[in-house]
Amino acid sequence: MDVNALLHWCESNGMKVHVKKCKVISFSRSRDPLRFDYTMGDGCPLDRVNSIRDLGVTVDRKMKFNEHIALTTGKAFAMLGFLKRNTAHFDDPFALKVLYASLVRSVLEYAAVVWAPYHVTLAARIERVQRAFVRFALRKLPWNNPLILPSYEGRCLLFRLQSLAERRTLTQRLFYVVACLYRDVIRFNVWDMAGQEKFGVVRDGYYTGIWCECAKTSRSCCGNKVDIKDRKVKAKGIVFHRKKNLNYDISAKSNYNFEKPFLWLARKLVGDPNLELVAMTALLLPEVKMDKNWQQQLEKNLQEAQATGEN
């Protein structure tokens, strides 16, 4: 591609290009990639760089984000230092949490879906920022024994914070479900952890703190694996079912009741109990078929559990 053609196109469309700010970078896994010298305008040479910043994200010539993580953590630590210096007289630790979330954590999570690290060392480097904050904010709590301090995970629970790694995982695993209603289109942000045993800690932490982080968010609590006949449910599971008043038991394998939680949420959001779906949600073909008698028994059990929860 002729870079001067791009320059002429920008000029013809009323856009000015600062030639001296333009850079050249080659993305390659090779240690010695082919290099060409580029000029723009009146023969002004373009500088070749090993990393470049675009839309606030720095990427190097090997498509890695190590430099971006280093710059981001440095900026976050600087902002955290500013926060510490100017809040020394604060007595409310949760006021510090609000400032931390808006000034420091926002820096660490900008475009994190793009550059989220998979190396443990890089993830630990990012986590150091929040570790420093909770250690600082813990001093504002009436802790009885200053010689025995809780772990990092315990401090996060005290401040109702999730680890930064957990938050990045949550962001990456959000997907959209769109339901077409006769009034409008509603898009749901869905958190799906069914069957993901390796994310058990993330799942438990998310459900534990959702009541305080998303107090005004409409949620639907569902059971799973109802296609397994004669399944054994623990007693505490039944108590949880009745206490939380689970709306529906669903199954992704048989598509049983799969659309009902979304319809229930849509009715809550719109405020119309008679709201109906214009078309069924697009689902994959069912992998298994459920026995009709088994479905009737499930619905009967659900009604009994809901009646117990209301009482």
Secondary structure, DSSP 8 states (H G I E B T S, - for coil): --HHHHHHHHHHTT----GGG-EE----SSSS------EETTTEE-EE-SEEEETTEEEETTS--HHHHHHHHHHHHHHHHHHHHH-TT---HHHHHHHIIIIIIHHHTTTHHHH---SHHHHHHHHHHHHHHHHHHGGGS--S-TTS---HHHHHHHTT---HHHHHHHHHTEEEEEEEBSS-EEEEEEE--TT-GGGHHHHHHHHHHHHHHSTT-----EE--TTSTT----HHHHHHHHHHT--EE-BTTTTBTTTHHHHHHHHHHHT-TT--BSS-------SS---HHHHHHHHHHHHHHHHHHH-
